[in-house]
Amino acid sequence: MTRLFLVTQGERRVWVAALVDEDIWTYVGNTGKFHLNEGVREDYFMNSTAQYAEIGVTEAKRLIAAGVGQVDADTKPDVVQGWLDDQEAMDPEVVFASMIADLA
């Protein structure tokens, strides 16, 4: 089952996230794809330091278009490069189609 969330820390909108089975994938604007994110997974299931608001596909697309998930490559070049090299990343349309199929 796939669910979408807006992940925030205080007032800051950090990620559009997809819960796919027991994995958390976050949208990274630098790549235009969803990437497995173990840190957010750990927070979601165990720590709960961030806030998670369930959203739909339309809202996820709006947030992505607004720049949620864009990471500053100048301050985190190694992290961004890791995402650019990620061969397991998922296109947003695949994530969204999975959610829609789960709702049917």
Secondary structure by P-SEA (a helix, b strand, c coil): cbbbbbccccccccccccccccbbbbbbcccccccccaaaaaaacccccbbbbbbcaaaaaaaaaaccccccccccaaaaaaaaaccccccaaaaaaaaaaaac
